[in-house]
Amino acid sequence: HINDEINYLSIKSEGLTYDEFIKDEILKRAVLKMNIKEEHSIAAIVFYEEDDEYLLLKYGLGHWEYVKGHQDEGETDKDTIFRELQEETGITDAKLIIGYKENYEYSFNFRGQRIHKTVTCYLIQSPTKHVKISYEHDDFIWLPYPKALKRLTHDNAKRLLTKANKFRKSPLARFL
């Protein structure tokens, strides 16, 4: 009770009663939530089985990441993965590995707008190492797991690669 009284006194000293403070906090959080734009993207961790290597793309801002893009209206995750894979790398006829699906989230500011992005990531086996990168990327590289892990820029991407590599080696991995 004494902590409640101290909190109440400190709040009251700022000119607000406890109830007014709570209402004010709820309103502030609602306004913050309204100012956040929600986005969803699909990503693909692409590997080439013969050489046991992963494909990383270098984005214009200098970070290394996977194939990733926005989902168009009416598209399934699978549609988006294969469309983005073809658009960003030129790779077709890839195989989706069933059972690997991971999500990660992050927030950033873009043109004065706060963006909260959720990314759903899948595992893809490429039939080729031949890549033709799109205008969105500056470079690409195929690397074995330990080197790919070091090259990735963001911790979320590293965590996903670790999980994907482990899953790939497990008997649970199957092709679609």
C-alpha positions in Angstrom: 0.0 0.0 0.0 2.8 2.4 0.8 4.1 2.1 -2.8 0.7 2.9 -4.2 0.5 5.9 -2.0 4.0 7.1 -3.1 3.0 6.6 -6.8 -0.3 8.3 -6.2 1.4 11.3 -4.5 4.0 11.6 -7.3 1.3 11.5 -9.9 -0.9 14.0 -8.0 2.1 16.3 -7.7 2.3 16.5 -11.5 -1.3 17.7 -11.5 -3.0 14.4 -12.4 -5.0 12.1 -10.2 -4.2 8.4 -10.5 -7.2 7.8 -12.7 -6.3 10.7 -15.0 -2.8 9.4 -15.3 -4.0 5.9 -16.3 -6.4 7.4 -18.9 -3.6 9.6 -20.2 -1.2 6.6 -20.6 -3.9 4.5 -22.4 -4.5 7.4 -24.8 -0.8 7.9 -25.4 -0.3 4.2 -26.2 -3.3 4.2 -28.5 -2.0 7.2 -30.5 1.4 5.6 -30.8 -0.2 2.4 -32.1 -2.2 4.4 -34.6 1.0 6.0 -35.9 2.7 2.7 -36.6 2.2 1.2 -40.0 2.1 -2.7 -40.0 3.9 -4.4 -42.9 4.3 -8.1 -43.7 7.1 -9.6 -45.9 8.1 -13.0 -47.0 11.8 -14.1 -47.0 13.5 -17.2 -48.4 16.7 -18.7 -47.1 18.0 -20.2 -50.3 20.6 -23.1 -50.3 22.4 -25.1 -53.0 22.7 -28.7 -51.8 25.6 -29.8 -54.0 28.0 -27.3 -52.5 26.2 -27.0 -49.2 26.0 -23.2 -49.5 23.6 -20.4 -48.8 22.7 -17.5 -51.0 23.1 -14.0 -49.5 22.1 -10.7 -51.3 23.7 -7.4 -50.6 21.1 -4.6 -50.4 21.7 -1.0 -51.4 22.2 0.1 -47.8 25.0 -2.3 -47.5 23.5 -5.1 -45.4 23.6 -8.8 -46.4 20.2 -10.6 -46.2 18.0 -13.2 -47.8 15.6 -12.9 -50.7 12.8 -10.8 -49.2 9.7 -8.9 -50.4 6.2 -7.7 -49.9 3.3 -10.0 -50.4 0.9 -8.8 -53.1 -2.8 -8.8 -52.5 -4.3 -12.2 -53.1 -0.9 -14.0 -53.0 -0.2 -17.0 -50.8 3.1 -17.2 -49.0 4.3 -19.8 -51.5 3.3 -17.5 -54.5 5.3 -14.6 -52.9 8.4 -16.7 -52.2 8.7 -18.0 -55.8 7.8 -14.6 -57.4 10.4 -12.8 -55.2 13.0 -15.5 -55.9 12.6 -15.1 -59.6 12.5 -11.3 -59.5 15.5 -10.9 -57.2 17.7 -13.7 -58.5 16.3 -15.1 -61.7 16.1 -18.6 -60.0 13.2 -20.7 -61.1 12.2 -24.4 -60.4 13.3 -24.2 -56.8 11.9 -26.4 -54.1 10.2 -25.3 -50.9 11.3 -27.3 -47.8 8.2 -28.3 -45.9 8.3 -27.8 -42.1 10.5 -24.8 -41.9 8.6 -21.6 -41.2 9.9 -18.9 -38.9 8.8 -15.3 -38.1 10.7 -12.4 -36.9 9.8 -8.8 -36.3 11.5 -5.4 -36.3 10.6 -1.7 -36.4 12.2 1.2 -38.2 11.4 4.8 -39.3 10.8 5.5 -43.0 10.0 9.0 -44.3 8.7 10.1 -40.9 6.5 7.0 -40.5 7.2 4.3 -37.9 7.0 0.8 -39.5 6.5 -2.4 -37.7 7.4 -5.3 -40.0 6.7 -9.0 -39.6 8.7 -11.3 -41.8 7.8 -14.9 -42.5 10.8 -16.9 -43.6 10.9 -20.2 -45.5 13.7 -22.5 -46.7 14.2 -23.0 -50.4 16.5 -25.4 -52.3 17.9 -23.9 -55.5 18.5 -26.1 -58.6 21.4 -23.8 -59.6 24.0 -21.4 -58.4 23.5 -19.1 -61.4 22.1 -15.8 -60.1 21.0 -12.7 -62.0 20.5 -10.1 -59.3 17.8 -7.4 -59.6 18.3 -3.6 -59.4 17.4 -3.9 -55.7 20.8 -5.5 -54.9 24.4 -4.6 -55.3 25.9 -8.1 -55.1 25.3 -11.7 -54.2 27.4 -14.5 -52.7 27.1 -18.3 -52.1 28.7 -19.2 -48.8 28.9 -22.3 -46.6 27.0 -22.0 -43.3 29.8 -20.7 -41.0 30.9 -18.0 -43.5 27.2 -17.1 -44.3 26.5 -16.7 -40.6 29.4 -14.3 -40.3 28.5 -12.3 -43.4 24.8 -11.7 -42.4 24.3 -8.2 -41.0 21.4 -8.6 -38.6 21.0 -10.9 -35.6 17.5 -11.9 -36.6 18.9 -13.2 -39.9 21.7 -15.1 -38.1 19.2 -16.7 -35.8 17.1 -17.9 -38.7 20.1 -19.2 -40.6 21.1 -21.2 -37.6 17.7 -22.7 -37.3 17.4 -23.4 -41.0 20.8 -25.1 -41.2 19.8 -27.3 -38.3 16.4 -28.1 -39.8 18.0 -28.9 -43.2 20.2 -31.5 -41.7 17.3 -33.1 -39.8 15.1 -36.0 -41.0 12.1 -33.7 -40.7 13.0 -31.7 -43.9 10.9 -32.7 -46.9 10.4 -31.1 -50.3 7.2 -29.6 -51.7 
